Amino acid sequence: MNYSRGNCPQKRFLVGIDRDGTINEDTGDYLGARPSWKDSLRFCKGAVRGLEKLTSDPGTLNVVVTNQAGIAKRVITEARLQEVHEYMASWLVIQGIHLDGWLYSPHATPEQAERWRTEQGIEGYDECLVGDFRDRKPGIGMLERAAELYDARLDDLACVYVIGDRASDVETALNAGGVGILVNRPEHDPETLKVCELRSEMPGRVMIAADIAHAASLILEDMQKY
């Protein structure tokens, strides 16, 4: 489901925002898989403030882009995922925050499926959703779909940013020719170390921030270049 505000050609920037571990705390399972999932939903520190900052800029398209392999694993349905997103979106609207879209990839990689089979003994996953799909980050399919919400292409935008808690989120931005910002990771975390290597290879296109609020400030400052 997306919550588009319609055709707004004046929007010049796209910010793709990861969900689990970035907007809401990652509990290690799939949010929505348990009947009591609402009780475990917690927003990350700085997330609400950061989303407020991003959505206050009228020239920015802000879209959630999240990998949800639990659908391929058959531990959560697409209907339940839509329910989760509607609930989160409604809560944010009460805070005065209107995101432009909630996009997801239901796919899993062959490596994930192999781990499910060999380490967890799971055979009943959806083989049709396993493979190298463009939508799954670090592929840029969700970013392309986000741009299409406003009848645009990624090349039409001044810059694309992706905020997330994994190196794959940063790689998604780089694959789209944009800027990636890692958030919510300790200094010596393996994901941070991977992103530090990317930052040394591509200075100016990779950033590390404490949380979404910090990332939003970096993005709004970087936008001044355009």
N, C-alpha and C positions, 0 to 999 in steps of 0.2 A: 504494500500500500504506500502511496505517496500523498503528501499533503501540499501539493503545489499551489502557489498563489496565482498561477496563470502565466500568460506570456509576458515576460518582462525583459525586453531587449536591452535595457540599461544595465543589467547585471553583467559585470565584467570579470568576476572572480568566482571560482568554484572551490569550496572547502569540503573535502570528503572526510567524514569523522567516523572512525571505528567505534564499535559499541562496547563489547565486553572488555573490561580492563581499562577502558578509556572514558566512556560516559558512566557506565555502571560497573561496580566491582565484579571481578571475575571469580565466581565461587568454585570453579573447577569442573562444574557440570554444565549442562545446557539450560539456560534460563527459560523456564516454561515447561521443562520436562516433568517436573513434579507438580502435583495438585496445589501445593502450598507455595508456589513460586513467588507470589506477591510478597510473602513474608521475608524472602531472601533478597529482594531487590533493594540495593543500596547504591546511591549515586556516589561516584568518586569525588574526592576532595577537589574543589576548584572547577568541577564540571559545570554546575549551574551558572556560576559567574562567567566562565569562559564562553558558554553558549549564549549568554546575554550579550557579551561583547561582540561576538561574531554576528549575531542576528540583528544587532543595532546598525550594521552597515548596510545601506540599501543596495549597494552594488555587489553584494556577495550572495551567492547561492550556496546554502549550507545543507548538506545531505549526508545522512548516515549511510555508510557502506560497510556491511558486516558479512564475514564468512560464517555460515551456519551449517556446518557439516553434519550436525545432529539430525537434519532432515534426511540426508543420505543414509545415515546410520539407523534411521527409523526410531529414534528415541524422542523425537518431537515432530509434530505435524506442521505443515505450512499454515493451517488454520490457527493453531496455537501460537505460532510465531507472529502472525498478524495480530492476534489478541494482545500479545506482549507489547508490540510496537504501538498499538492503539492506546494501551494503558499508559505507556511511557510518554507518548506524544501528548495525551490529554493532561497528564500531570505537569508537563513542561508548559503547556498553554496556560495553566493556572498561574504559573510563575511569570507569565508574559513572554514566553519563548516559543516562537513558531518556526520549526524547522521545515525546510522545503521538500524533503523526501526521506523515506526510509527504505533503502534498497538492500537486498541480501542475495548472497549466492548460496544455494542449497547443496552445492557440490562438495565432493571430497576428492583428495588426490589418491592415486593408486597406492602410494606409500601408507596413507592413513588406513585405507581398506585392508592392506596387508597386516598392519598392526592390530586392527580389530580382529582379524581372523586368527593370527598366530598368538597374540598376547591376551586377548579377551575372549576368544572362542566364539566370536560373533560371525555368523554366516548370512544372516537375513537382511543385510543392507541392500540398498537400492543400487544395483549395478549400473543402471542407466544414468545415475548421477555421479559416477566415479570416472575420473579422467582428467585430462588437462583442459579445463574450460576457461575461456577468456574472462568470464565473470568473476572467477575466484581470484582474490588477491594473492600474489602480486600482479595478476592480470588487470587490465584497465577497463574491462567491460562495464563494471558498475559505474565508473566515472563517465564513460561514454553515454550510458543511459541517463545519468544525472544531467548531463548537458542537454540531452534530448528533451528533458522536462520543459526546457525553454527554447525548443526548436533551434538548438545550437550544436556545434561540434566543439570538441576540446580545442581545436586550433583557432576557434573564434574568440576564445577567452584570453584575457591578458595574462592570467597565471592560474595554475591549479595547485592546490595545497592538499595534503593528506595528513591528518593527525591520528596517531595510533600508538599502542603500547608494544608493538612488535616491529622487528626489522622488515617484515614483509609489507607493513603499511608504508614505511619509508620507500621501499622498493617500488611499490605501486605508484607513488608520486613520481619517482624518477622515470619509471617506464612511460608515464604520461607526459614527460618533459617538464614536470613541475618541481615543487619543493615538499620534502617530507619532514615531519616533526615527530620525534619520539617523545612520549610522555609516560609518567607514572612508573619509571624504572630506576632502581638504585644505580649508583655509579659503576659498580663492578658486576652488574647483572650481565649474563651472556648476550641478551638482546642489546643492551647498551654498548657492549664491546663491538658487536657486529656493526652497529650504526656508527660508532666512532671510526671504524675503518671506511665506511661509505663516506663519512664527512671529510676524511682526509683525501679521498679520491675525488670528491665533488664539492669543494668548499662553496658555500653560498646557497647550495641546494639541499643541504641536510642540516637540521637543527635538532637540539635536544632541549626539552623544557620540563619543568617540574610537573605540570598538569595542564589541562585545557586552558585555564585562565592565563597561564604564562604563555602557552602556545598562541592564544588569540592575540595577545599583545605583540608577540613577534611577527605574526602574520599581518596585523594592521600596520605595523611599522614597515614591513617589507613591501606592502602594497603602495607605499608612497613613491617607490621607484618607477611606477608605471603611469 
